[in-house]
Every structure is written in C-alpha cells, then in structure tokens.
Amino acid sequence: PASLKLQIHVAARPMSTSIHVFEVDYKLPKFCRFYRVAEEVAQPSSWVKFDVPTNVQRVAQYLTRAFVSTEEVECIDNQVKSYYVGLDGSPLRVEATKDTTGTQIRVSTNDLVTAAEVVQDISTNLDVHELESEASFPDESRRLKETLERVSTHNSIRVRLTAEMADGSSRVKALVLKAEDARLMADMPRMMRNYDELMRVNEELIAEYNKRATNHEALLAALKQVNQVVQRASSLRVGKAKARVVADARRAIKKGDASALLSLIATGRTGG
C-alpha cells in the first residue's frame, strides 16, 4: 500500500490569476492492480484455502480495505464472495465461509505469487501468527516438475564433464613429463610429437571447460527457479508451517525428490 497526495487547482476561467487549491490524501490499497466487479468471474484452475480464527465480517472488512472497490464488501449469511479482475485481465476470487473454528477462506487465482501475497496480507491484517493451508496449482506444479528434470539432467552432465576433465588433466601431466624426457635426451622429433599432442589435449580441456561453465550457468538458473517456487509455496503458510516448508524443501532438493516438493506446494508437508 502507498499514500498519494493529490493537489487540484480550480480556476473560474482559463488564464485566471485566482485559483482554488484542494488537497486530498488517498491511501492506495495493497492490491490496487485488482478491481472488484459485481458479476462472477471465471473460476481459476488454481487455489489456496485456509482457516483463520476470526469471523466472516472481519474478512469482509479486510477485503474492502485491501482491494479497489466502489462499495463495501458485504457479508451475507456468514458468507463472503468477492470477485476481482486484474490489470492483465486475470480473474481473482476470494470466498469466505464460517466454519467450526472460525472462517475458511479460499483464494482462487492462477498466479502463485498473488496467492502468496494475499495469504500473507490477510494474516498480517487479521493478526494470524500460525497458518496452515492446502493448495492446488497444477500449472506451477507441472513447470516445477520440468525444472527439476532439467536440474537432474544438468547434474548428470556436470558429473560426466568433471570426470572427463580429470582424465584430461592426467593426460596433460603425462605428456609434459614425456616431452621433458625427450628434451633431456635430445630427441627433438619425439618432443615435438608430445607437445603437439599436449596442445590438442589442452584445446579439448578448454572446450570441456566451456561446456561445463555453460552447464553450470543453466543449472544455477534452474535451481533459482526451484528456489523461487519454494519461497512462494512457503508464503502460502505462516509461522512454523512456513519455516517447515523451506527446511523440508531443501532436503527434498538434495535428494532429488520431486514428489516431496510437489506435496509441499499442495499441503505444506512432504507426504499426504
């Protein structure tokens, strides 16, 4: 959220030397890129749902403050259904229903970043310090699975290239010794052959190093994407649950356990 200071100058006629100045302070809502609409928007394929220990009316008041709306969000029969459209045309639905422990909130959006921001902002405004959630982001899960496959491939290539470069380094050492022996024995032809072979192996090592550097950059880029998804998935939770997702995700990445990572997005846990 941000505060805007607006200053309006009003004159009776063009080029007038006398004007009235009006100043207005306007607080821009947190999610000002979304505009509330009256009609129901399309149901996004992705969602996150969670419980908060408060009544539905407080959730309605929060939605009124956090989003751009021409009227207050109403709570009808202990239910809230609020629909929004983003600047890019993307739909967002926020629904709240009274349950036995408080209020269950369901945020439907195809953007994991937006979902995480809404969860964190709701938790902050409603003073929720511990929050578990369930989520379904099929497109994000599919992209994560593809990224993890790339990580596995890049790791395999890295191991192979490292072994090949170690073998090439051993050959370089052997050729240097052979060339030096030939020089001491004044066997110039054999020395030249060894140095020619040494040059060829050195060129191969440089080429292998370039391949390894390119593969390393691709691996880091893929791991960065995985880390971003993990951070967003953890932000669908609050408190201990958020910290647990990050810790479990690190262990899953080390093991290359894709199913555990996908489960962390869905439930915040590695199983079930």
C-alpha positions as CSV (number, residue, x, y, z in Angstrom):
1,P,0.0,0.0,0.0
2,A,1.0,3.6,-0.6
3,S,-0.3,7.1,0.2
4,L,-1.0,9.5,-2.6
5,K,-1.1,13.3,-2.1
6,L,-3.3,14.9,-4.7
7,Q,-3.4,18.6,-5.3
8,I,-6.2,20.0,-7.6
9,H,-6.2,23.6,-8.9
10,V,-9.5,25.1,-9.9
11,A,-10.0,28.4,-11.7
12,A,-13.1,30.2,-12.8
13,R,-11.8,30.7,-16.3
14,P,-8.7,29.9,-18.4
15,M,-5.6,32.1,-17.6
16,S,-7.3,33.2,-14.3
17,T,-4.9,34.7,-11.7
18,S,-7.1,33.4,-8.9
19,I,-7.4,29.7,-8.2
20,H,-8.6,27.4,-5.5
21,V,-6.3,24.7,-4.3
22,F,-7.7,21.4,-3.0
23,E,-5.5,18.8,-1.4
24,V,-6.6,15.2,-0.9
25,D,-4.8,12.3,0.7
26,Y,-5.7,8.9,-0.8
27,K,-4.4,5.6,0.5
28,L,-3.7,3.3,-2.3
29,P,-4.9,-0.3,-1.4
30,K,-2.4,-3.1,-1.2
31,F,-3.9,-4.9,-4.2
32,C,-4.8,-1.9,-6.3
33,R,-4.0,-3.8,-9.5
34,F,-7.3,-5.7,-9.0
35,Y,-10.7,-4.1,-9.4
36,R,-13.8,-5.6,-7.8
37,V,-16.6,-6.5,-10.2
38,A,-20.2,-7.3,-9.4
39,E,-20.6,-10.2,-11.8
40,E,-19.0,-13.6,-11.2
41,V,-15.6,-14.1,-12.9
42,A,-14.3,-17.3,-14.4
43,Q,-13.1,-19.9,-11.9
44,P,-9.3,-20.1,-12.0
45,S,-7.8,-23.6,-12.1
46,S,-5.6,-22.9,-9.1
47,W,-6.5,-22.1,-5.5
48,V,-5.4,-22.0,-1.9
49,K,-7.6,-22.4,1.2
50,F,-7.0,-22.0,4.9
51,D,-8.7,-21.3,8.2
52,V,-8.4,-18.1,10.2
53,P,-9.7,-17.7,13.8
54,T,-12.0,-14.8,13.2
55,N,-15.5,-14.0,12.0
56,V,-16.5,-13.6,8.4
57,Q,-17.4,-9.9,8.9
58,R,-13.7,-9.1,9.6
59,V,-12.7,-10.8,6.4
60,A,-15.2,-8.7,4.5
61,Q,-13.8,-5.5,6.1
62,Y,-10.3,-6.5,5.1
63,L,-11.3,-7.1,1.5
64,T,-12.9,-3.6,1.4
65,R,-9.6,-2.1,2.5
66,A,-7.2,-4.2,0.5
67,F,-8.8,-4.0,-3.0
68,V,-10.1,-1.3,-5.2
69,S,-13.9,-1.2,-4.8
70,T,-16.7,1.3,-5.3
71,E,-18.7,-0.2,-2.4
72,E,-18.1,-2.2,0.8
73,V,-17.8,-6.0,0.6
74,E,-20.9,-7.4,2.2
75,C,-21.2,-10.5,4.5
76,I,-24.4,-12.4,3.7
77,D,-25.5,-15.4,5.7
78,N,-22.0,-15.7,7.2
79,Q,-20.5,-15.9,3.6
80,V,-18.4,-13.6,1.5
81,K,-18.0,-13.9,-2.2
82,S,-15.9,-11.2,-3.8
83,Y,-14.7,-11.2,-7.5
84,Y,-11.8,-9.2,-9.0
85,V,-10.2,-8.6,-12.3
86,G,-6.5,-7.7,-12.6
87,L,-5.0,-5.1,-15.0
88,D,-4.0,-8.0,-17.2
89,G,-7.5,-9.4,-17.2
90,S,-6.7,-12.3,-14.9
91,P,-9.5,-13.3,-12.6
92,L,-9.3,-13.5,-8.8
93,R,-11.9,-14.9,-6.4
94,V,-11.9,-14.6,-2.6
95,E,-14.6,-16.6,-0.8
96,A,-15.0,-16.9,3.0
97,T,-17.4,-19.2,4.9
98,K,-18.0,-19.6,8.6
99,D,-16.9,-23.0,10.0
100,T,-16.5,-24.6,13.4
101,T,-13.2,-22.9,14.3
102,G,-13.6,-19.5,12.7
103,T,-13.6,-18.8,8.9
104,Q,-12.4,-20.8,6.0
105,I,-11.0,-18.6,3.2
106,R,-10.5,-19.7,-0.4
107,V,-8.4,-17.6,-2.7
108,S,-8.7,-18.7,-6.4
109,T,-6.0,-17.4,-8.8
110,N,-3.7,-18.9,-11.4
111,D,-0.8,-16.8,-10.1
112,L,1.1,-18.4,-7.2
113,V,2.7,-15.0,-6.4
114,T,-0.6,-13.3,-6.0
115,A,-2.0,-16.1,-3.9
116,A,1.0,-15.9,-1.5
117,E,0.7,-12.1,-1.2
118,V,-3.0,-12.4,-0.3
119,V,-2.3,-15.1,2.3
120,Q,0.5,-13.0,3.9
121,D,-1.5,-9.8,3.9
122,I,-4.6,-11.4,5.3
123,S,-2.5,-13.0,8.1
124,T,-0.9,-9.6,8.9
125,N,-4.2,-7.7,9.0
126,L,-6.1,-10.3,11.0
127,D,-3.2,-10.9,13.4
128,V,-2.8,-14.6,12.4
129,H,0.6,-15.8,13.5
130,E,0.3,-19.5,12.7
131,L,-1.4,-20.7,9.5
132,E,-1.6,-24.0,7.6
133,S,-3.1,-24.2,4.1
134,E,-4.0,-26.5,1.3
135,A,-3.3,-25.5,-2.3
136,S,-3.6,-26.7,-5.9
137,F,-1.5,-25.0,-8.6
138,P,-1.4,-27.6,-11.5
139,D,0.4,-25.3,-13.9
140,E,3.0,-24.3,-11.4
141,S,3.5,-28.0,-10.3
142,R,4.0,-29.0,-13.9
143,R,6.6,-26.3,-14.5
144,L,8.3,-27.2,-11.3
145,K,8.5,-30.9,-12.4
146,E,10.0,-29.9,-15.7
147,T,12.5,-27.7,-13.9
148,L,13.5,-30.5,-11.6
149,E,14.1,-32.8,-14.6
150,R,16.4,-30.1,-16.0
151,V,18.3,-29.9,-12.7
152,S,18.7,-33.7,-12.7
153,T,20.0,-33.6,-16.3
154,H,22.4,-30.7,-15.7
155,N,23.7,-32.5,-12.6
156,S,24.4,-35.7,-14.6
157,I,26.2,-33.7,-17.2
158,R,28.2,-31.9,-14.6
159,V,29.4,-35.2,-13.1
160,R,30.4,-36.6,-16.5
161,L,32.2,-33.4,-17.5
162,T,34.1,-33.3,-14.2
163,A,35.3,-36.9,-14.8
164,E,36.3,-36.2,-18.3
165,M,38.3,-33.1,-17.3
166,A,40.0,-35.0,-14.5
167,D,41.1,-37.6,-17.1
168,G,42.3,-34.8,-19.5
169,S,44.3,-33.3,-16.6
170,S,46.1,-36.6,-16.0
171,R,46.9,-36.8,-19.7
172,V,48.4,-33.3,-19.7
173,K,50.7,-34.2,-16.8
174,A,51.9,-37.3,-18.5
175,L,52.5,-35.5,-21.8
176,V,54.5,-32.8,-20.1
177,L,56.8,-35.4,-18.4
178,K,57.2,-37.3,-21.7
179,A,58.1,-34.0,-23.6
180,E,60.6,-33.1,-20.9
181,D,62.2,-36.5,-21.0
182,A,62.5,-36.3,-24.8
183,R,64.1,-32.8,-24.5
184,L,66.7,-34.1,-22.0
185,M,67.5,-37.0,-24.3
186,A,67.8,-34.5,-27.2
187,D,65.1,-36.4,-29.1
188,M,63.5,-33.4,-30.8
189,P,61.1,-35.3,-33.0
190,R,59.5,-37.1,-30.1
191,M,59.5,-34.0,-28.0
192,M,57.6,-32.1,-30.8
193,R,55.1,-35.0,-31.1
194,N,54.4,-34.9,-27.4
195,Y,54.0,-31.1,-27.4
196,D,51.6,-31.4,-30.4
197,E,49.6,-33.9,-28.5
198,L,49.7,-31.7,-25.4
199,M,48.3,-28.8,-27.4
200,R,45.5,-30.9,-28.8
201,V,44.6,-32.2,-25.3
202,N,44.8,-28.6,-23.9
203,E,42.3,-27.4,-26.6
204,E,40.0,-30.3,-25.6
205,L,40.2,-29.3,-22.0
206,I,39.3,-25.7,-22.8
207,A,36.3,-26.8,-24.8
208,E,35.2,-29.1,-22.0
209,Y,35.6,-26.2,-19.5
210,N,33.4,-24.0,-21.7
211,K,30.8,-26.8,-21.8
212,R,31.0,-27.2,-18.0
213,A,30.6,-23.4,-17.5
214,T,27.6,-23.3,-19.7
215,N,26.0,-26.3,-18.0
216,H,26.8,-24.7,-14.6
217,E,25.0,-21.5,-15.5
218,A,22.0,-23.4,-16.7
219,L,22.0,-25.5,-13.5
220,L,22.1,-22.4,-11.4
221,A,19.2,-20.8,-13.4
222,A,17.1,-23.9,-12.9
223,L,17.9,-24.1,-9.2
224,K,17.0,-20.4,-8.9
225,Q,13.6,-21.2,-10.4
226,V,13.1,-24.0,-8.0
227,N,14.0,-21.8,-5.0
228,Q,11.5,-19.1,-6.2
229,V,8.7,-21.7,-6.2
230,V,9.7,-23.0,-2.8
231,Q,9.7,-19.4,-1.4
232,R,6.2,-18.8,-2.9
233,A,4.9,-22.1,-1.6
234,S,6.2,-21.3,1.9
235,S,4.4,-18.0,1.7
236,L,1.1,-19.8,1.4
237,R,1.7,-20.6,5.1
238,V,2.6,-18.5,8.2
239,G,4.8,-19.1,11.2
240,K,6.2,-22.6,11.9
241,A,4.5,-24.0,8.8
242,K,6.3,-21.5,6.6
243,A,9.7,-22.4,8.1
244,R,8.9,-26.1,7.8
245,V,8.2,-25.9,4.1
246,V,11.6,-24.2,3.5
247,A,13.5,-26.7,5.5
248,D,11.7,-29.8,4.0
249,A,12.1,-28.4,0.5
250,R,15.9,-28.1,0.9
251,R,16.1,-31.7,2.0
252,A,13.9,-32.8,-0.9
253,I,16.0,-30.8,-3.4
254,K,19.2,-32.5,-2.1
255,K,17.6,-35.9,-2.5
256,G,16.1,-35.0,-5.9
257,D,12.6,-36.0,-4.6
258,A,10.2,-34.3,-6.9
259,S,7.1,-35.8,-5.4
260,A,8.0,-34.4,-2.0
261,L,8.4,-30.9,-3.4
262,L,5.0,-31.1,-5.2
263,S,3.4,-32.3,-1.9
264,L,4.9,-29.3,-0.1
265,I,3.1,-27.0,-2.5
266,A,-0.2,-28.8,-2.1
267,T,-0.2,-29.5,1.7
268,G,2.9,-27.8,3.2
269,R,4.2,-31.3,4.1
270,T,6.3,-33.9,2.3
271,G,3.7,-36.6,2.5
272,G,-0.1,-37.0,2.4
